[in-house]
Amino acid sequence: MEHTSSISYPQSIPEDNHWWFATRAWAIETFLDRLPQKQNFDVLDVGCGAGNMIHHLARYGRVRGIEVDARPVKIAQQRGYDVRLGDATQTIPFPDASFDVVTALDVIEHVDADENILREAFRVLRPNGALLITTPAFQWLWSHNDTLNAHKRRYTAGELRVKMERADFKLERLSYNFFLVFPLAAGMIALKNMTGKNAELKSHHFDDEAYQVDMEPVAPALNTLLRGVGHAENGLLRRINLPLGTSLIALGIK
């Protein structure tokens, strides 16, 4: 199943330096590295935006993407990525059993029909194919950032497990993420909600044309510290599932 590609993937993009994106990328790679083959996969990134995760996923094989918004699709295509317009809550525009890995990275919280995405992912996966999901955790952590990013909900591990199992996936791993920063993050969100400060936050983008997750900027020294925390947490995640966190990460097998 070896693939060749003329696409020249960047080594990194600006968002990779942000501690939150870096911590998520490390967790994604830790989970995907559990797969027996680890390379030469056919990979589909659902809700890929402008393709900002494609250079990470490319280490596992040939990556294609679908995105419901035509604006980032155009940007992804200008970058040379194989991304097409499609609504995964309706029909993923690929035949049955087309992929070895499907990712939905902070996607399912944006739609009403989240389980439709899971069922469509199951359909386009080959036998023993893997679905990897990241998504925000705990509805009580709802903040202005969720509103800013047009989220519909946040999940508990139990809720995500039920939805994935209803779509016929066998859960290989399910863990919370951003565990080490959880006490600080939860406390700050609670304080901002109580004082009304969340409603005063402004929209921040690294690049208005990138159509990516909106994330507040962080001072360089703090960003370096939090990246170190993310590295330490990823060491834990290689060995155990984490009991709490502001996000969830799950790996399901068809």
N, C-alpha and C positions, 0 to 999 in steps of 0.2 A: 504494500500500500504506500510505497514511497512516492513523495510528491516533489515536484520542482516548481519554483516560483521566481518570476522576474521582479517581484516587489522588493524594494529596498526598505526594510523596516528601520525606523530610528532606534538608536540605542536607548534614548529616553526623551521625554517631553516635559515641559515645565511642571505639570501637575505631579509628576513622579517625585519631585522634591518635597511636596507637602506631606507632612507626617501622616495624615489620615489616609491619603491615597497610597502612600508607601506601605503602611501597615496592612491595608486591605490587599494590596498586590502580593505581599509576602504570604498572607494567609491563603490566598487563592492558589499560589504555587505550591504551598505545603500540602493542600488537599489534592491538587491534580497530580502531584508527584507520587501519590499513593496508587495511581493507576498502573497496571502491570507493564504497559508498553512504554508510556511516557513520551513518545515521539511518533512522528509520521501519522498523526491522527487527522481526520477531517473534523474541523471544529466550526461550530456556528455560534456566533455571539449575538444573542437576541437583545434588541434594544440597545444597539451598539453606539448610538449617537454618531459622532464624527470619527469613530474608530479609535478612541483614545486608549483602549485596552488591547488593541489588536497586536501591538508590538510585544506585549507580555505573553499573550496566548500563542504567538507564532513560534515560541520555543517547542510547542507540542505538535506542530504540523501546519497544514494549510488552513487558514482562517477565512471564513466568510461571515458576513453580518447582515442583519436586517434591522430596519429602524422605521418607525411609523411617521416621523417628521421629515419632510422632504429637504429641509434646510441642511441639517447635518449630513444627510445622505449625499448631497451634492459636494460637501466639503470632503467627506471620506473618499468619494470617487476621484476628486481632484488630487488627493494624496496617493492615488493609485490602488486603493483598497477595493476588494470585491465585496461591495455593500450594495444592497438593493432595498427599495421601499417595500415595506410589508407590515401588516398588523398581526402580531402573533396571537392576539386574543381571538382572531377570526381563523386565519389559515396561514401557517408558515409556508412561504412559496417554494417549497422543495418537496420532492417525492418521499414516500415512506422509506425508512431505513437508509438515509443519506449520510448520517454523521456518526462519528464515534464519541464526540463530546459536544454538548450544548451548554452554554453559559447564559445566565440571566443575572447580570451584576447590578444590583440595586435597580431592579426593573419592576418586579411584581407588585410593589407597594404603590405604583403609579396608576394602576388600572383597577376597574371594578371587577373584571372577569379574570382574576389572577389564576384560578384553576384551569381556565382554558389554555393559558400559556403552558402550564405543566403538562396537560394532555397532548398539546401539539408537540411539545418537546419529546414526549414519549414516542409519538408517532414517527418523528423524523430520525430518531436514534436507531442504530443497529442493535441487535441483541448484545447484551452486556455493555452497551454504551452508557455514558455517564452524564448526568445533569448536575451542574454546579450553580448554586444560588447564593447570593448575598442580599441581605435586606435588613432594614432597621428593626430594632427590638424594643418591645414594651411600649404599649400605647400610652402609659403614664409618663413616658419621656417625650411626648409630643411637644414640639417647640415651634417657634417661628420659622426655623430652618425647614421643617416638614411642610409648612404652608408655602414657603418660598419655592420649594421644589415640587409642589403639586402632588404630595403624597396623599393616598387614600387611607392608609392604615400603617401600623407597626405590628410586629408579630411576637408571640412567645415561641419558644422552641416546640412546645406541645402543639400549638396551632399550625406551625409549619410542617411538623411531622405528619399530622393528620392530612393536610392538603396533599403532601407528596405521596403518601401511601394511598390516598384515594385515587391518585393518578397512576397507581400501580408501580411506583418506584420502591425499591428496597433501599432503605437508608444505610449507607456505608458509614457516613460520619455526619454528625450534627452538633455544632458547638456555637456558643456565643463568642463574639469577638470584641476587641477593645475592652478587655477585662480589667487590665491594670489601671486604665484611666476611668473606669466606671464610677468609682465613688466621687471623684472630682467632677466628672461630666454630669452625673445625675444631680449632684448638689447644686451646680451652677444653673442647670435647667430649672430645677425647682425654685431656686432663688429668683431667677429672671421671670418665671411665670407668676410668682407671688407679687413681685414688684412691678410687673407690667413692662419690664425692660425688653422682653422678647419682641414685643410688638413694635419697638423702636428700631430694631436692627434693619440695616440697609442691605440691599443685594450686593454681593461681591462676586466677581468673576476673575479668573486668571486671564481669560481671553473671551470676549463676548461672542466671537465667532466659533468657539469650540463646542458650544452646547453641551456642557458637561455638568456634573453635580455641582451645585452652588455651595461653596465652602468659604468660611471666614478666613481671611489671611492671618498669619501667625508671625510674630517677631522672630527673626532668624535664630536667636539663641534658644528661645522656647521651642521652636521647630526642631532644632538639633536634639534637644533633650527628649522631646516626644518621639522622635524617630528612634532614639536609643531605647525608649520604653517599648516601642513597637517591635524592635528586634528581640528584646527580652521576652515579650509575650509570644512571639512566633516560636521561640525555643520551647516554651511550654506547650504551644499548640501542636508541635510535632509529636508530643508524647500523650497529651490528654485532651479531652473535651472540656472547655471552660464553662463554669457554672453560671456566669453572669456576663453582661456586656451590653454595649449600646447597639450592637449589630449581631446578626446571625450569619453563619455560613454553613451550608449543607451540601453533601455529595450523595446523590441518589443513583442507583444502578437499575437499568432496565432488565 
